[in-house]
């Protein structure tokens, strides 16, 4: 005969279920810590960016310094550049004229006056051709060519007879230079008169 179970005693299967439930709902044990210390992975250092920024700031500061220096040097050069006024130019021309009068022989001055006259005649001929017309065009060419040719011959005579150029023209005397000038002038005017027709 089976003994009667008391209602107060729990069923063995229920007790085991309750123990399992209590075990499963209990907090898990803390994880085991290893003896090795945990190290974080190395982070990339912002050194290149910093160096780039420092380099860029250095270059920008050097550029600013260079620009400032160049502008200051330009201002100083502008302030140091001599300013020529009308009085200075007049003084320079006066001194040049005085030097020319003191150092130039009378013969050379005479040739300079003749060359100035030839320049004036050539300018007047050209202005007349532009304003009044060039109907006898061969006459204009003849007169203008005579003026230019005579100017060249006179300049050649001036160079050969100038006392400052004796070293360059040792073998040419002043008489020979003048004879060449006269012969060249005769040939020039002969062709110019024939060209007028």
BALOBA-1460 file (C-alpha; in Angstrom, 3 decimals):
// residues 197
<rec num="1" residu="x" x="0.000" y="0.000" z="0.000"/>
<rec num="2" residu="x" x="1.394" y="3.329" z="-1.040"/>
<rec num="3" residu="x" x="1.888" y="5.886" z="1.584"/>
<rec num="4" residu="x" x="-0.115" y="9.044" z="1.297"/>
<rec num="5" residu="x" x="1.695" y="12.145" z="0.341"/>
<rec num="6" residu="x" x="1.198" y="15.178" z="2.422"/>
<rec num="7" residu="x" x="-0.255" y="18.135" z="0.617"/>
<rec num="8" residu="x" x="2.311" y="20.390" z="2.230"/>
<rec num="9" residu="x" x="5.264" y="18.585" z="0.705"/>
<rec num="10" residu="x" x="5.956" y="19.645" z="-2.818"/>
<rec num="11" residu="x" x="6.241" y="17.315" z="-5.720"/>
<rec num="12" residu="x" x="9.836" y="16.410" z="-6.544"/>
<rec num="13" residu="x" x="9.460" y="17.469" z="-10.143"/>
<rec num="14" residu="x" x="8.031" y="20.822" z="-9.151"/>
<rec num="15" residu="x" x="10.892" y="21.370" z="-6.759"/>
<rec num="16" residu="x" x="13.444" y="20.692" z="-9.419"/>
<rec num="17" residu="x" x="11.626" y="23.010" z="-11.853"/>
<rec num="18" residu="x" x="11.548" y="25.775" z="-9.289"/>
<rec num="19" residu="x" x="15.265" y="25.292" z="-8.600"/>
<rec num="20" residu="x" x="16.042" y="25.419" z="-12.306"/>
<rec num="21" residu="x" x="13.933" y="28.569" z="-12.775"/>
<rec num="22" residu="x" x="15.617" y="30.229" z="-9.842"/>
<rec num="23" residu="x" x="19.013" y="29.287" z="-11.226"/>
<rec num="24" residu="x" x="18.181" y="30.594" z="-14.689"/>
<rec num="25" residu="x" x="16.764" y="33.888" z="-13.387"/>
<rec num="26" residu="x" x="19.680" y="34.524" z="-11.066"/>
<rec num="27" residu="x" x="22.275" y="37.071" z="-12.245"/>
<rec num="28" residu="x" x="25.161" y="35.606" z="-14.154"/>
<rec num="29" residu="x" x="28.558" y="35.695" z="-12.543"/>
<rec num="30" residu="x" x="30.905" y="38.524" z="-13.596"/>
<rec num="31" residu="x" x="33.200" y="37.663" z="-16.453"/>
<rec num="32" residu="x" x="36.597" y="36.458" z="-15.580"/>
<rec num="33" residu="x" x="39.231" y="39.127" z="-15.940"/>
<rec num="34" residu="x" x="42.418" y="38.159" z="-17.653"/>
<rec num="35" residu="x" x="45.766" y="38.965" z="-16.177"/>
<rec num="36" residu="x" x="46.831" y="40.934" z="-19.329"/>
<rec num="37" residu="x" x="45.829" y="44.628" z="-19.311"/>
<rec num="38" residu="x" x="43.521" y="45.707" z="-22.070"/>
<rec num="39" residu="x" x="45.109" y="48.298" z="-24.329"/>
<rec num="40" residu="x" x="43.196" y="50.486" z="-26.702"/>
<rec num="41" residu="x" x="44.249" y="50.428" z="-30.363"/>
<rec num="42" residu="x" x="46.640" y="53.276" z="-31.208"/>
<rec num="43" residu="x" x="44.937" y="56.329" z="-32.621"/>
<rec num="44" residu="x" x="46.365" y="58.198" z="-35.567"/>
<rec num="45" residu="x" x="48.128" y="61.286" z="-34.333"/>
<rec num="46" residu="x" x="47.225" y="64.605" z="-36.029"/>
<rec num="47" residu="x" x="50.922" y="65.476" z="-36.371"/>
<rec num="48" residu="x" x="50.938" y="65.735" z="-40.193"/>
<rec num="49" residu="x" x="47.949" y="68.035" z="-40.127"/>
<rec num="50" residu="x" x="49.594" y="70.156" z="-37.472"/>
<rec num="51" residu="x" x="52.843" y="70.295" z="-39.407"/>
<rec num="52" residu="x" x="50.945" y="71.188" z="-42.567"/>
<rec num="53" residu="x" x="49.108" y="73.917" z="-40.756"/>
<rec num="54" residu="x" x="52.336" y="75.217" z="-39.273"/>
<rec num="55" residu="x" x="54.017" y="75.063" z="-42.692"/>
<rec num="56" residu="x" x="51.127" y="76.869" z="-44.346"/>
<rec num="57" residu="x" x="51.076" y="79.483" z="-41.615"/>
<rec num="58" residu="x" x="54.844" y="79.911" z="-41.942"/>
<rec num="59" residu="x" x="54.605" y="80.276" z="-45.717"/>
<rec num="60" residu="x" x="51.739" y="82.739" z="-45.445"/>
<rec num="61" residu="x" x="53.638" y="84.782" z="-42.877"/>
<rec num="62" residu="x" x="56.764" y="84.754" z="-45.069"/>
<rec num="63" residu="x" x="54.677" y="85.804" z="-48.076"/>
<rec num="64" residu="x" x="53.173" y="88.630" z="-46.057"/>
<rec num="65" residu="x" x="56.641" y="89.684" z="-44.888"/>
<rec num="66" residu="x" x="57.988" y="89.594" z="-48.461"/>
<rec num="67" residu="x" x="55.054" y="91.626" z="-49.749"/>
<rec num="68" residu="x" x="55.512" y="94.162" z="-46.987"/>
<rec num="69" residu="x" x="59.238" y="94.429" z="-47.694"/>
<rec num="70" residu="x" x="58.683" y="94.828" z="-51.449"/>
<rec num="71" residu="x" x="56.047" y="97.497" z="-50.935"/>
<rec num="72" residu="x" x="58.271" y="99.345" z="-48.471"/>
<rec num="73" residu="x" x="61.243" y="99.130" z="-50.845"/>
<rec num="74" residu="x" x="59.081" y="100.396" z="-53.710"/>
<rec num="75" residu="x" x="57.935" y="103.315" z="-51.578"/>
<rec num="76" residu="x" x="61.504" y="104.105" z="-50.555"/>
<rec num="77" residu="x" x="62.717" y="103.927" z="-54.174"/>
<rec num="78" residu="x" x="59.883" y="106.204" z="-55.231"/>
<rec num="79" residu="x" x="60.739" y="108.623" z="-52.480"/>
<rec num="80" residu="x" x="64.442" y="108.502" z="-53.358"/>
<rec num="81" residu="x" x="63.965" y="108.912" z="-57.139"/>
<rec num="82" residu="x" x="64.906" y="112.412" z="-58.207"/>
<rec num="83" residu="x" x="62.050" y="114.580" z="-59.403"/>
<rec num="84" residu="x" x="62.939" y="116.622" z="-62.449"/>
<rec num="85" residu="x" x="61.250" y="119.967" z="-62.632"/>
<rec num="86" residu="x" x="61.263" y="122.558" z="-65.370"/>
<rec num="87" residu="x" x="64.107" y="124.457" z="-63.714"/>
<rec num="88" residu="x" x="66.363" y="121.375" z="-63.726"/>
<rec num="89" residu="x" x="65.792" y="120.749" z="-67.435"/>
<rec num="90" residu="x" x="66.382" y="124.406" z="-68.195"/>
<rec num="91" residu="x" x="69.619" y="124.306" z="-66.212"/>
<rec num="92" residu="x" x="70.756" y="121.174" z="-68.060"/>
<rec num="93" residu="x" x="70.059" y="122.754" z="-71.449"/>
<rec num="94" residu="x" x="71.865" y="125.939" z="-70.421"/>
<rec num="95" residu="x" x="74.932" y="124.021" z="-69.317"/>
<rec num="96" residu="x" x="74.949" y="121.970" z="-72.540"/>
<rec num="97" residu="x" x="74.705" y="125.129" z="-74.652"/>
<rec num="98" residu="x" x="77.528" y="126.783" z="-72.723"/>
<rec num="99" residu="x" x="79.723" y="123.702" z="-73.091"/>
<rec num="100" residu="x" x="78.969" y="123.577" z="-76.839"/>
<rec num="101" residu="x" x="79.919" y="127.258" z="-77.282"/>
<rec num="102" residu="x" x="83.159" y="126.884" z="-75.331"/>
<rec num="103" residu="x" x="84.484" y="123.645" z="-76.837"/>
<rec num="104" residu="x" x="83.244" y="123.682" z="-80.466"/>
<rec num="105" residu="x" x="85.395" y="125.351" z="-83.162"/>
<rec num="106" residu="x" x="83.906" y="128.003" z="-85.436"/>
<rec num="107" residu="x" x="84.044" y="125.803" z="-88.553"/>
<rec num="108" residu="x" x="82.074" y="123.040" z="-86.864"/>
<rec num="109" residu="x" x="79.485" y="125.552" z="-85.664"/>
<rec num="110" residu="x" x="79.081" y="126.812" z="-89.235"/>
<rec num="111" residu="x" x="78.426" y="123.268" z="-90.477"/>
<rec num="112" residu="x" x="75.929" y="122.702" z="-87.650"/>
<rec num="113" residu="x" x="73.996" y="125.814" z="-88.701"/>
<rec num="114" residu="x" x="73.939" y="124.601" z="-92.326"/>
<rec num="115" residu="x" x="72.662" y="121.160" z="-91.221"/>
<rec num="116" residu="x" x="69.920" y="122.819" z="-89.170"/>
<rec num="117" residu="x" x="68.914" y="124.809" z="-92.250"/>
<rec num="118" residu="x" x="68.751" y="121.575" z="-94.315"/>
<rec num="119" residu="x" x="66.508" y="119.929" z="-91.699"/>
<rec num="120" residu="x" x="64.143" y="122.917" z="-91.765"/>
<rec num="121" residu="x" x="63.985" y="122.853" z="-95.591"/>
<rec num="122" residu="x" x="63.252" y="119.122" z="-95.612"/>
<rec num="123" residu="x" x="60.442" y="119.514" z="-93.054"/>
<rec num="124" residu="x" x="58.896" y="122.387" z="-95.044"/>
<rec num="125" residu="x" x="58.987" y="120.359" z="-98.252"/>
<rec num="126" residu="x" x="57.297" y="117.404" z="-96.592"/>
<rec num="127" residu="x" x="54.594" y="119.622" z="-95.046"/>
<rec num="128" residu="x" x="53.931" y="121.262" z="-98.413"/>
<rec num="129" residu="x" x="53.571" y="117.806" z="-100.014"/>
<rec num="130" residu="x" x="51.053" y="116.741" z="-97.348"/>
<rec num="131" residu="x" x="49.021" y="119.969" z="-97.258"/>
<rec num="132" residu="x" x="49.308" y="121.442" z="-100.758"/>
<rec num="133" residu="x" x="49.503" y="118.225" z="-102.764"/>
<rec num="134" residu="x" x="52.243" y="116.473" z="-104.690"/>
<rec num="135" residu="x" x="51.234" y="117.138" z="-108.277"/>
<rec num="136" residu="x" x="54.755" y="117.185" z="-109.687"/>
<rec num="137" residu="x" x="55.731" y="114.238" z="-107.530"/>
<rec num="138" residu="x" x="59.111" y="113.917" z="-109.209"/>
<rec num="139" residu="x" x="59.874" y="117.529" z="-108.206"/>
<rec num="140" residu="x" x="59.083" y="116.725" z="-104.562"/>
<rec num="141" residu="x" x="61.272" y="113.602" z="-104.677"/>
<rec num="142" residu="x" x="64.095" y="115.559" z="-106.284"/>
<rec num="143" residu="x" x="64.037" y="118.419" z="-103.769"/>
<rec num="144" residu="x" x="63.658" y="116.125" z="-100.745"/>
<rec num="145" residu="x" x="66.448" y="113.831" z="-101.964"/>
<rec num="146" residu="x" x="68.737" y="116.829" z="-102.480"/>
<rec num="147" residu="x" x="68.054" y="118.001" z="-98.923"/>
<rec num="148" residu="x" x="68.670" y="114.596" z="-97.345"/>
<rec num="149" residu="x" x="71.769" y="113.925" z="-99.469"/>
<rec num="150" residu="x" x="73.289" y="117.319" z="-98.690"/>
<rec num="151" residu="x" x="72.652" y="116.719" z="-94.980"/>
<rec num="152" residu="x" x="74.504" y="113.389" z="-95.153"/>
<rec num="153" residu="x" x="77.460" y="114.916" z="-97.019"/>
<rec num="154" residu="x" x="77.703" y="117.801" z="-94.529"/>
<rec num="155" residu="x" x="77.590" y="115.395" z="-91.575"/>
<rec num="156" residu="x" x="80.418" y="113.412" z="-93.168"/>
<rec num="157" residu="x" x="82.481" y="116.590" z="-93.612"/>
<rec num="158" residu="x" x="81.812" y="117.572" z="-90.001"/>
<rec num="159" residu="x" x="83.010" y="114.211" z="-88.697"/>
<rec num="160" residu="x" x="86.198" y="114.280" z="-90.782"/>
<rec num="161" residu="x" x="87.154" y="117.871" z="-89.958"/>
<rec num="162" residu="x" x="86.315" y="117.833" z="-86.250"/>
<rec num="163" residu="x" x="89.542" y="118.211" z="-84.211"/>
<rec num="164" residu="x" x="88.290" y="115.627" z="-81.710"/>
<rec num="165" residu="x" x="88.338" y="112.956" z="-84.459"/>
<rec num="166" residu="x" x="91.905" y="113.463" z="-85.694"/>
<rec num="167" residu="x" x="92.913" y="110.092" z="-84.272"/>
<rec num="168" residu="x" x="90.369" y="108.272" z="-86.482"/>
<rec num="169" residu="x" x="91.178" y="110.192" z="-89.697"/>
<rec num="170" residu="x" x="94.959" y="110.524" z="-89.643"/>
<rec num="171" residu="x" x="95.394" y="109.909" z="-93.392"/>
<rec num="172" residu="x" x="92.662" y="112.391" z="-94.444"/>
<rec num="173" residu="x" x="93.469" y="116.077" z="-94.389"/>
<rec num="174" residu="x" x="90.868" y="118.797" z="-94.048"/>
<rec num="175" residu="x" x="91.456" y="119.947" z="-97.643"/>
<rec num="176" residu="x" x="90.823" y="116.483" z="-99.019"/>
<rec num="177" residu="x" x="87.674" y="116.127" z="-96.915"/>
<rec num="178" residu="x" x="86.376" y="119.443" z="-98.228"/>
<rec num="179" residu="x" x="87.194" y="118.453" z="-101.837"/>
<rec num="180" residu="x" x="85.251" y="115.190" z="-101.379"/>
<rec num="181" residu="x" x="82.346" y="117.188" z="-99.991"/>
<rec num="182" residu="x" x="82.263" y="119.547" z="-102.990"/>
<rec num="183" residu="x" x="82.552" y="116.699" z="-105.522"/>
<rec num="184" residu="x" x="79.774" y="114.704" z="-103.824"/>
<rec num="185" residu="x" x="77.522" y="117.768" z="-103.706"/>
<rec num="186" residu="x" x="78.005" y="118.434" z="-107.445"/>
<rec num="187" residu="x" x="77.144" y="114.848" z="-108.358"/>
<rec num="188" residu="x" x="74.107" y="114.851" z="-106.060"/>
<rec num="189" residu="x" x="72.636" y="118.056" z="-107.469"/>
<rec num="190" residu="x" x="73.359" y="116.986" z="-111.044"/>
<rec num="191" residu="x" x="71.171" y="113.888" z="-110.586"/>
<rec num="192" residu="x" x="68.485" y="115.855" z="-108.726"/>
<rec num="193" residu="x" x="68.211" y="118.463" z="-111.499"/>
<rec num="194" residu="x" x="67.982" y="115.750" z="-114.153"/>
<rec num="195" residu="x" x="65.284" y="113.935" z="-112.141"/>
<rec num="196" residu="x" x="63.067" y="117.062" z="-112.125"/>
<rec num="197" residu="x" x="62.944" y="116.809" z="-115.949"/>
